[in-house]
């Protein structure tokens, strides 16, 4: 696709500011004449992640064509259309897409925005439509109504959760469930009626909950992800522990932080190989060198899975009759991390990785991570502007 003009970029920023997830496609002159467009990788990924269509599962030929309802937006009207998704029998069956009636509303090389919502593909001509005026203007119009409906639907669960958190907070300090660093999160999840488990899925109806003690200023947990052992010299956490672990009391452990900008006391650090998109853990022991690998693609995937929408909840830790209690007080609500920033923050040492590997005398123990963590007060470097709420107001 061609580069966007400054005007088109501004329109895209307005849509992004309004939490509209979309993909872009550019119909060429030849494509408009032949009523056919290539479904680019970006378009294919967008349709798949929004559960609209997966080209990789589609067979070739007209008998396997998929039709999805579509709507084409004008300034004051909406035109019904149909989306055709298919793979021709010729060659390798390169994925194709077409929208009926689109030629009447599009010039060659216009940029179209595709929005998957409510079982329909909504099409807006980013090049031609006055997007900012339509969304921000006082008068009602189809595009403004679409944006409002998407925002309402996206915020229903968030508003429900915010109401529950406010009720919990206004009851006052809650006794800690257990004597552990993780208790601030476990206590809140129990108060919300959420079962404690090891699932990688978000905690509350698609929203991830991340609670923390406000006084500590600790790094924030993003997610846990083991290396790709098939690409790594070491094949499991036990090998890492055996090579770099140390005795502490009755346990043999490796608890340490890894960064791209410093070598830790175990001689371990991280580095990024941008040519092959790998994050690599390396040792200053020459006989070991690089020993485990994560693919950046997998890390990006985990970040998107875990933090599509997140409530970061601050709590004051209060001692009452010698027992820790939590007063939950503030929420920061983030959406849709900026994936390109993840790699940059790794390079800057703002995102780090923690090993938490332990073996007890009885042979028990495991790797609780590796945990990818974000430096305190850095959410705005990884996420678009967030909303903040005072639960006690």
Buried (B, 14 or more C-beta within 10 A) or exposed (E): EEEBEEEBEEBBEBBEEBBBBBBBBBBBEEBBEEBBBBBBEEBBEBBBBBEBBBBEEBEBEEEBBBEBEBBBBBEEEBBEBEBBBBBBEEEEBEBBBBBBBBBEBBEEBBBBBBBBBEEBBBBBBBBBBEBBBBBEEEEEBBBBEBBEEBEEEBBEBBEEBBEBBBEBBEEEBBEBBEEEEEBBBBBBBBBBEBEEEEEEEBBBEEBBBBBBBBEEEEBBBBBBBBBBBEEBEBEBBBBBBBBBBEEEEEBBBBBBBBBBEEBBEBEBBBEBEEEEBBBBBBBEEEEBEBBBBBBBEBBBEBBBEBBBBBBBBBBBBBEEEEEBBBBBBBBBBBBBBEBEBBBBBBBBBBBBBBBBBBBEEEEEBEBBBBBBBBBEEBBEBBBEEBEEBEBEE
